Amino acid sequence: MKVMVRVTHKVIPGKMAEAMEAMQEHIAIMTRSGMPPGRAYQRFFGLGDVAHTFVYEFDLDSFAAMEALFEKAMADPEMPAHMAKMDAIVESHEAEMYVPMP
């Protein structure tokens, strides 16, 4: 079953430039781990703090592929330092997984 993974990041005000750089590092680690090309969006309009929110989403062929990707990514020796960097600039993040409607 296909899976779309969507992660929404709310960045600490004043840290968006750092967050964009860190996101490129994250994409590089995840790509090395087997993540297919994804899509990045910056929030343009809506209620709340729109200036500090961005979304990254990508598609996988199955939950097994998702599990393998995340296991490999978490085993990458660069990931712990990268996660600490993200923790310092991201106020919160939310991960969602979507499957096709029947």
C-alpha positions in Angstrom: 0.0 0.0 0.0 1.4 3.4 -1.0 2.2 5.8 1.8 2.6 9.6 1.7 4.7 11.0 4.6 4.2 14.6 5.5 6.2 16.4 8.2 5.3 20.0 9.2 7.9 22.0 11.0 7.2 25.2 13.0 10.5 27.1 13.2 11.6 29.3 16.1 11.2 33.0 15.0 14.4 34.3 13.5 15.7 30.8 12.7 14.1 30.2 9.3 17.4 30.6 7.3 19.1 28.1 9.6 16.1 25.8 9.3 16.2 25.9 5.5 19.9 25.0 5.6 19.3 22.2 8.1 16.5 20.8 6.0 18.8 20.5 3.1 21.2 18.5 5.3 18.2 16.4 6.5 17.2 15.7 2.9 20.8 14.6 2.1 20.9 12.1 4.9 17.4 10.8 4.1 18.3 10.5 0.4 21.5 8.5 1.2 19.1 6.3 3.2 16.9 5.7 0.2 14.2 8.4 0.4 12.8 9.2 -3.0 12.6 12.8 -4.1 10.0 14.8 -2.2 8.2 18.1 -2.1 9.0 21.1 0.1 6.5 23.9 0.8 6.6 27.1 2.9 3.3 28.2 4.3 1.9 31.1 2.4 -1.5 31.8 4.0 -3.6 30.6 6.8 -4.4 31.1 10.5 -1.6 31.3 13.0 2.1 31.9 12.5 2.4 31.4 8.8 5.9 32.9 8.5 7.6 30.2 10.4 6.1 27.0 9.0 7.3 24.6 6.3 6.2 21.2 5.1 8.2 18.4 3.5 6.4 15.4 2.0 7.4 12.3 0.0 5.8 9.1 -1.2 6.8 5.5 -0.5 5.6 2.2 -2.0 4.7 0.6 1.3 4.9 0.7 5.1 7.8 -1.8 4.9 9.7 0.7 2.7 9.0 3.4 5.2 10.2 1.2 8.1 13.4 0.3 6.2 14.0 4.0 5.3 13.7 5.2 8.8 15.8 2.4 10.2 18.6 3.2 7.8 18.4 6.9 8.3 18.5 6.5 12.1 21.6 4.4 11.7 23.4 7.1 9.8 26.3 8.4 11.9 25.4 12.0 11.0 21.8 11.8 12.2 22.3 12.4 16.0 24.2 15.7 15.5 21.7 16.7 12.8 18.8 16.0 15.1 20.3 18.1 17.9 20.8 20.9 15.4 17.1 20.7 14.3 16.0 20.6 18.0 17.7 24.0 18.5 15.8 25.7 15.7 12.5 23.9 15.4 9.8 24.8 17.9 7.7 21.8 17.0 7.1 19.3 14.2 4.3 16.9 13.3 4.6 13.8 11.2 1.5 12.4 9.3 1.1 9.4 7.1 -1.6 9.2 4.4 -2.7 6.2 2.4 -4.9 6.2 -0.8 -8.6 6.3 -0.3 -10.4 3.2 -1.5 
